[in-house]
Amino acid sequence: MIDKNLLEDMSRIKIKDVVPDVLQDILTVKVSGETASQRLESYLDQVGNPYCFRVGNTPVRISFKSCEETLDKKIKSYFMGLKS
């Protein structure tokens, strides 16, 4: 299983520094497992770096903005804004 430090290291990798051919094609990933933990482990085992992968021939790098507000609060705020 991937630990927190390794995930942090993976999150800092720049897509320009990665050879596209070594990235896992996410279209070939088949997630299995009965629990969320098992499915996450299955995904991570197959994709390697969850921040850098390919979709077909296209290299992809994802990142997340650090935020103190939870997703629940953001969604509520969004819908309250629509209501106004």
N, C-alpha and C positions, 0 to 999 in steps of 0.2 A: 504494500500500500504506500502511496505517496504521502510524505509528511509535509507539514506546514512550511518548513524551510525550503524544501525542494519546490513546492508550488510557488513560493515567493521568487525563487531564482528563475523558474520557468516564466513567470509573469514579466520579467525584465528583459527577456530575449526579444530582439528586434527582428522583424520579418526579413529585413534586407540582409541579415546575417545568417539566414537559414537557407540551405539548399532545398528547393521545392521538392525534389525527388525523394528526399528522406522524410518528408511530412506524410502523415497518415491521411489517406483520402476518407473523409468523414462519410462519404456515400457508401463505403464498404463496411462501416461499423454496425454491428448487430448487438444491441444492448440486451442482456438477459439478467435474470434474477427476480426473486419474489419480493424482496424488500428494497426500499430506496437505497440503502447502504450497499446491497449486492449489485444493484443496477449501476450505481456510481462507480463501484470498483470495476465492474465489467467495462464500462465506458473508458475509465482511465487506463486500464490494462491495454485496451486496444488503440486508443488515440495517442497515448504517450503524454504529450504536452497539450493540455486542454486549451492553452492560449494560442497555439500555432498549429494549424492543420491545413489540409487542402480540401476544396470542394471541386472535384474533377481535376482540372489542371490549374485552378486558381488558388494561390496561397492566401490564407486568411489569418489575421492576427486579431484577437479580441482583447479588450481591456474593459475594466470597470472603474468608474469614478468612485472614490471613497466618499461616503456620505453618512452623516449621523441620522438622517431621517429614514425611517423604515419604508419598505415597499408599500405596506398597508397604508401608512400615512400619506404617501405620495399619491396612491390611487384614490383615497378619500378626497384629498385636496383637488385632484383632477376633476372628479365628478361633482364636487361642490362648486367648482369654477364653471362647469357646464350648466349647472342649475341656476346660477346667478344671471 
